[in-house]
Amino acid sequence: ARGEEGDDRAVSTLYVRFADADSAGPAPPPITEADLRDKFYSHGEITSVRMHKDVGAFVEYTTAEATELAIAAANRTDIKGRRVFVNG
C-alpha cells in the first residue's frame, strides 16, 4: 500500500509511561522532553516528543524499525531514577 500523496516517510509512535514515584522517599526530578530525546535518539530520527503531564509521553520516529528498537532497548529501564515502560 502506498502512503498519501506527498507523504515521503513512514511515521511510527511509541508511548513511554513513567512509573509512580516512590512515596516513601523524596520526589525524583521531573522527566523532561530533553531527557526523553537523550534516552531515545540513538534508536532513530525523532520527529516529535509530546509530553502527557508527568505520567508519560509519546515519542514519534520516522520509521517503524526505530520504534521497535527503542521499545526493545528502553522498556523497563530508568530515567532520572524513575522506571519507564515503553510500548507501541
C-alpha positions in Angstrom: 0.0 0.0 0.0 1.2 3.5 -0.8 1.1 6.4 1.5 -0.9 9.5 0.9 0.3 11.8 -1.9 3.2 13.9 -0.6 3.9 11.6 2.3 7.5 10.7 1.8 8.4 8.9 5.1 6.8 6.5 7.5 6.0 7.7 10.9 5.7 5.5 14.0 4.9 6.4 17.6 5.6 4.8 20.9 4.3 5.6 24.4 6.6 6.0 27.4 4.7 5.6 30.7 6.5 6.9 33.8 6.2 4.7 37.0 4.8 6.5 40.0 7.5 8.0 42.3 8.2 6.1 45.5 6.0 7.8 48.1 8.4 6.8 50.9 11.3 8.8 49.6 11.9 12.3 48.1 10.2 13.0 44.8 12.5 12.5 41.9 13.1 15.4 39.5 10.5 15.5 36.6 11.3 13.8 33.3 11.6 16.4 30.6 11.4 16.3 26.8 15.2 16.7 26.7 15.6 13.7 28.9 13.4 11.6 26.6 15.3 12.8 23.5 18.6 11.9 25.2 17.3 8.4 26.0 15.7 7.6 22.7 17.7 9.5 20.0 20.2 6.6 19.4 17.4 4.4 18.0 16.5 6.6 15.1 15.3 10.0 13.9 12.8 11.5 16.3 10.2 13.7 14.7 8.4 14.8 17.9 8.0 14.3 21.6 4.6 15.1 23.2 4.6 15.2 27.0 1.5 13.9 28.8 1.7 15.7 32.1 4.1 13.9 34.4 2.7 10.4 33.6 4.2 9.7 30.2 5.0 10.9 26.7 4.6 10.0 23.0 7.8 9.7 21.0 7.4 9.7 17.3 10.0 8.3 14.9 10.5 8.4 11.2 10.5 4.6 10.9 8.7 1.6 12.5 12.2 0.0 12.8 13.4 2.8 15.1 10.2 2.4 17.2 10.8 -1.3 17.6 14.4 -0.8 18.6 13.5 1.8 21.1 10.8 -0.4 22.7 13.2 -3.4 23.0 16.0 -1.3 24.4 14.2 1.1 26.8 11.3 -0.8 28.2 11.7 -1.3 32.0 14.7 1.0 32.2 15.2 4.1 34.3 15.2 7.8 33.5 16.2 10.1 36.4 15.5 7.3 38.9 12.0 6.5 37.6 11.2 3.3 35.9 9.7 3.7 32.4 7.5 1.3 30.5 7.6 1.6 26.7 5.2 0.2 24.2 4.0 0.8 20.6 
